[in-house]
Each structure stands twice: as structure tokens, then as C-alpha cells.
């Protein structure tokens, strides 16, 4: 290996990529550090217990690694998913174990025997409809094939290990249920607002300095990429709902899933409206050599920049409020959102006056600028504080009725 010469430095692109990775890891840990540690501890505990039980019960001549493997595959993020997916996971592991054990008695571990085992495991997995657990069959088959090729182990041992691992995995989730995942779901919803606001602030700084149509379409692409963040928040809310099912920890806690869901819907609709806003901006921007017929003057661009900053502040305040509604441990303020929306309305009114000046002289400009104002109005409707209060009051009434029903149940 040739060492770099003295004075060689990392390129700016490499350094930026490293910083981006580190920032991403820091953000993930900040949002989900506690959940990561909890899940790691549960998975490790289940695997170790499965190994210890298999050693104590089965007395095998080789280490019972299939037990810990099955425990890892069975233990899920929620008790509900463990109970519903447990049988499928046991079936996937058992099919792989049986195929590998049978073929081990006929052939050793070679490239072609490995291929046969994988193909048969996949075919059997399709036939028994393992679905999303399909790949677990060839994974377990390969593991057993590698172990069994060096030791003569009866098939009953491998089946016993699989059953022990599945039982331990289910038992761990019954006795140690996962906490209700309110924090991660609320943080995921707020992250949608935070990322959208960060993009708006960046564009608000760059737009008044002058921008080309290509640059505007680049902003549009960045906003389209926010759909991935929306999908992640949607999955987090689904996981929150599952974490409450069959979970004794959720019996006496308020179900904040509806509030987080409605908040995410409002943010998603806002992102769609902002995409339309950026499309209108891109259509109005002309190349630098377009001359004086450009749709936007420097004064308009400056007003647009201020509007985007106000939109960013409103989104941040809304995301913070929604997270606080979903997670009582987080502080949120209606006053912050009210102030941000008031500032946004004032900036919109000022921008409206600028947009409508001489717009009637050009029908194209009239339609273009009208679409800009319509996009801003849609965002204001989605973030409306009165509507949010109405939703919260309705949710509180539903929760009060739920508590009354629970209190009327006879204690057994």
C-alpha cells in the first residue's frame, strides 16, 4: 500500500461527505438513541437466554447457534408484531433447518450444494407463503449447512434449537414489552417540519441574490425529496399504533396517534403546496440573459425571501406543537405558532401588493402570481391554529370517553 506524500490533504468534497455522515449519525442518535439502546439490549438478552436454555436442555455436541438466531428473528419492535409474525418466522427457520440437515447427509459444503440449499429454501418459502420472512429460510439454511458440514448433529437438535429460540423470543416480548413509541413518532413528525423549514431558509437566503431557472428546479427537487421524510414519519406513527396493541404499558396512557397523524397530514399537504409554490417560482424565473421581461424584480425577490423565512418559522412552530401534543414530555407553545402565523400573514399581504402591481398588463404574469398566492394560502389553511385547537378538543373528548369506559369495566 502506498502512503500519501507529505502535504496531501483530503479534498473538500471528501471532508464535506465525512461531516455529513457524522451529522447524520449524531441526528439519528439524538432522536432515537434511547430506543436504539433499548432494542439492542432486548435483542442481546433474548439471544443469550436462548443459547443458555438450549445448552441446558438439549445437551448438543456443538454450540446451539440456531436458538439465538431464531430468537433474534422472532423478537420484534412490538409485542403485537411478535405474536402475529412468530409462527411465520418459526416456519421460515424450520424450513431452512430441515433442508440443510437433509442435504448435509448427502453432500458436503461446496459451491453447488450451497446453491441447491438456497434455491430449495427460497422455493419452499414461496410455497408456504412466508412473505416478508422469505429470506430467513435460506439464511438459516446456510448457517446450519456450515455448522453441520463439520459436525454430525441430528436434525432433532436443530429443530429443538429453533423451537427454544422462538419460545424465548416470544416470552421476552411478553415479559418485557417494548415501551410505547411516542417519542420517536413525535420526533419523526417534527423532523418533517424541521427539514422543510431548513430548505425554506436556505432558499430564502439565496433567492434575493438572484437565481436561475435551473437553480429553482434544483430547489423543487429538494422539496420532492422530502417525501422520504414524510414516509419515515408515517412508518413511525404506524409503529406507535402497533406498540400500543396488546401492550400493558399503554392501557392507562392517552392514545396520541390521531393527533400525530393529523399533524403529519397537515405537514404533508403543506409540503405539496410548497412544491407547487416552487414550481411557480421556477416557471417565473428566466435565464440571466432574459432581459427586463423577467417575472420578478429585485424587490419581489427580496419579499419572496422574507416570505420563505416566515414560512420556515411557521413550519417549525407547527412541528414543535404537534410533537408536544403527541409527547407530554416535550414542551410546545401555541403562542409561538400564533406569532409566526401573524408574521407570515403580514408578509403575504405586503407581497400581494407587489405581485398585483401591473400584473393585469400581462395575463401570464397574472396567472403566475396568482398561483403563488394560492400556494401560500393553502399552507396557511393547513397550519391554522384554530383548526388545530378544534382537533385537539375533539381528541380530548374522545380520550375522556375512553377513560370513562375503562373505569366502568369490572375488576376481575
N, C-alpha and C positions, 0 to 999 in steps of 0.2 A: 504494500500500500504506500502510495506517495503522499508525504505530508505536505501541506500547503506551505509555500515560501513565506518568509518573514514579511509582514506588511499586508498579507492577504486578509481581506475583510469580507463579511457577509454582504451580499447585495441588499439594497433597500427592500426589494421585494421579499427576500427570504426573511429578513428581520420583521417586516410587517406581518408576514404569514405566521411567524412564531408568536408574535404579540397577539394576533387574532385568536390563535389556538388557546393561548394562556387565558385570554379574556373570556373565551367561551367556556373553558373548564372552570374558571372562577365563578362565572354566572350560574353554571349548572350546579356547582356545589353550594352557592349561596341560596339558590331556590330549592334544591332538593337534597341537600347534604344529610339532613336528619333521616329522610326517607331512604336514602341510599344506604346509610349505616344500619338502619333497622332491617331492611331487606337482606343485606349481606349477612347480618347476624342470624336471621331466621333460616336462610338457606344453609349456612355453615352448620348451624345447630342440627338441622334436620339430617344433613348428610352424615355427620359424625354419629348421631344417635342410631341411624340406620345401619351404619357399619358396626357399631358396638353390638347392637341387637343381633345382627346376622352372625357375627363371630360367636356370640354366646349361645345362640340357638342351633345353628346349622353345623358347626364344627367342621368346616370345609378344609381341604388340604391347601387351598390357595386363598389369597385375600378376597373377600366377597365385595368386589367393587360394583357389581350390578345393583346392590342395595342402595348405596349412596347415590348412584346415577339416577335410579328411579325416584328416590326422594327429591332430588333436585328438580326433576322434570314434573313431579306431581305438585310440589309446593308452588302455589300461585300468589299473586298480589292480594287476592281476596279469598275469603272462605267460600263464597258462593261459586267462584270460578274453579276452586279446588274440587268441590263436591261434584260440580257438573262436568268437569273435564277429567276427573280422576280415572273413571273407567276407560275412557279413550286412551289416556296416557298409559295405563297398565296394559291395554291391548296392544298398543304400538310397541312397547318394550318387550312384551312377551312374544310377539310375533318375530321380532328381531332375534331374541334369545333362542327360540326354537329352531329357526332357520340356521343360525350359526352353529348350534350344537349338533344338529343333524348332519350338516355338511362337514363339520370338523372330523367326524368319524370316517368320512370317505376321502377327504383331501386335506392337505395341509394349507398353510397360508402362502399363497402365490398371487401374482397379479390377476390371473384368470379366476382363481377361486374367490378373490376379493370382489371382482366384478360380478360374478354369479350371485354372491351373497347380497350385494347391494341391489342388483336388479330384482331378485326374488323378494327381498324385503319391501321394495317400493311397490311391486305388483300386488303383494298380499295387503299392503297398506291401502292401496286403492280399492281392492275388493271388499275389505271390511270397513271402508269409508272412514279412515282416520282423519281426513280433512286437514286442518292446520297442524296436526300432530304427525303428519306423514313422515317427515324426515327423522323423527325419533326412532323409527323402526330400523333403518339402515345404520344409524349412529350406534344404537345398542348392539346391532349385529356385528359391526366392525370391532367394537370393544370386546365382545365375547369371543369373536374369532381369534383376535390377537392373544387373549389370555388362554383360551382353550387349545391353541396350537402348541403351547409349551407345557401344558399340564393336562392330565386325564381327569376331567371333572364331570360328574354325572349331570345330565340335564335337570334332574330334580333339584340339585343345588342352585342352579341358575334361576329356575322358576321360584324356588323358595326365597332367594335374594330379592327377586322382583316384587314378590308379594310383601316381604318385610319392608322394603323401601317405600312401596305405595302406602302401606298402613301407617308407617311413621310420618310420611309426608302429610297425609290427611289429618292424622292426630295432632301434629304440630299446629296446623291451622285451626283446629277445633279448640285446642287448649290455649293457644297464643294467637288469637285473631289479630289481623292487621288493624292498626288504628284507622279511623275514618279519615279519608284523604282530603280533608277540607283545605288544608294549607296549600298543597301542591296544585289543586284545581283553581283556587283563588289566584295564586301566583301566575298560573298559566294564562288566565283570562286577563290579568293586569298586564302581562307581557305583550299581549296583542296591542293594547293601547300604548304601551311604552315604545315599542318598535315603530309603530305608525307615527307617534309624536316625534321620535328621533329623526325619522325621514323627513317629516314636515319641517322641522327646524333646520335641517341641512339644506333643503330646497329654499326655505325662506331666506337663508343667508346667501345662497348662490344666485337666485333669480334676479334680485335687483342689480347685480353686477353685469347682467346681460347673459343670455343663454340662447343656444341654437336649438333648432327643432330636434336634432339628434340627441342632444343632452336632455331635452324634455322627454323624449321617448325612453331614454335610459331611466329617468325618474319613474316613468309609468311602469317599466319593467320591474323596478324595485318594489313598487306597490303591489304588483301582481304576485311577487314572491311572498308577500305577507299572508297569502292563503295557506302556506305551510304552517305558519304560526297559529292561524285560526284552527286548522285541523288538529294541531297538537293540543290546543286548549279544549277542543271538542272531545278528544280522547281522554283528557284529564277529567272532564266532567262525567263522562261515561264510567271511568274507573271510580270516581267518587260515589256514583249511584250504586255500583256493584259492591263497593266496600261497606255499604250500609246494609246490604241484604244478608240476612242470617247472622248478623254481627251483633252480639250483645252490647258492645260499646255504643251502638247507635240508637238503642232503644229510647233513651231519655234525652237525646240531643236533637236539636232542630234540624230538619232536612233543608239545607240551603241550596240544594241542587237547582230548584226552579229559579232562584234569584241569580245564580251564576249563569244559568242557561239564558235567561232573558237579557242579562248584561252582555254576554257574548254575542247574542243575536244582534243587539244594537250596535256593537262594535263592528261586527261583520258587515252589516248594512252600511255603516259609516265608511268602512274601507272600500266597499263597492262604489259608493258615491264619490269618494276621493279619487278613485281610479277614473271615474267619468270626468272629474274636475281636471285631473292631469291630462287626460285626453284632449279636453277643450283647450288647455294651455298649450299643449303641443301643436294642435291644429292652428292656433292663433300665432304661434311663433314662426317667423320666417327666417331664412338664411341671412347671414350678416350682410350680404350684398343685395338684399331685397329692397333697400332704399326706404324712402319715407312712408311707404304704404303698409308698414308693419302694423299689426293689430294692436300693439301695446306700446305706449310711450314710456319713458323712464319713470314718470310719476306713477303710472299704472303699475309698473313692475315693483316699485317701492311699496305701493299699497298692497299688492299681492303678497309681498314678503311679510308685511306686518300681519296680514290675514292668516297666512300659514302658521306663523308663530302663535297666534291666538287659537287657531285650530289645534295646534300641538298642546297648548296648555289645557284646553278643554278636554282633550282625549286623556291626558294624564290624570286630570282630576276625576274624570268619569271612571277610568280604570281603577283608581285608588278607592273610590267609593264602592264600586261593585265588589272589589276584593274584601273590603271591610264588612259589607253586608253578608258575604259568604263565610268569612272567618272572623269570629268575635275577638280574636287575639290581635287583630290588626286595626290600627286607627284610620278612620276616614272622616271626611268632613263635607257636608252638603254646602257649607259656606264657600269653600274653595271652588267647588264646581259652579256655584251661582255666580261668583265673581268672574270666573273665566268665561262663562257664557255671556255675561253682560259685556265684557270687553270684546268678545267676538261679535256680538250684535252691533256694537258701536263701530267697529272696524268695517263690518259688512255694509252698514249704512253709508259710511264715507266712500267705500269702494263703489257702491251702487251709483252714487252721484258721478263719480269719474267715468264709470263704464257707460252711462247713458248720455254723456255729453257727445253730441254729434253722432251718436250711433245710428240715428234714423237716416242719415245720409247714405249709409251702406247697409242694405238688408243682410248681407253676410255677417257684418260685424254685430248687427242687432241680434241675430240668432246665436252667434258665438258667445257674446257676452251674456245673453240671457241664460244659456246653458251653464255658464259659470255660476251665476247667482242661484240657479235652481239646485246645483250640486251642493252649494253651501247651505241652502235652506233645508235640504234633506238631512244633512249632518246635524243641523240644529234640532230638527224634529226627533232624530234618533237619541240625542243626548239630553232631551228635555227633562229638566229636573222634576217638574210637576208629574209627568208621566211615570218617572222613576218612583216618586213617593206613592203614587196610586198603586203601582205594582207591589211595593213593599207592604203597604197596608193590607192589600188583598192576601198576600202571603202570610202576614201575621195573623189574620183572621183564620186562615186555613190551619196554621200551626196551633192556634188556640183551640180550635175544634178537635184537632188530633189529640192534644193533651187531655181534653175532656173525655174523649172516647177511651183513652188509655186508663184514666183514673176510674172509670166506671167498670172496668173489667174486674171480675172477682179474682182474688188472690188464691192460687192453688198451692 
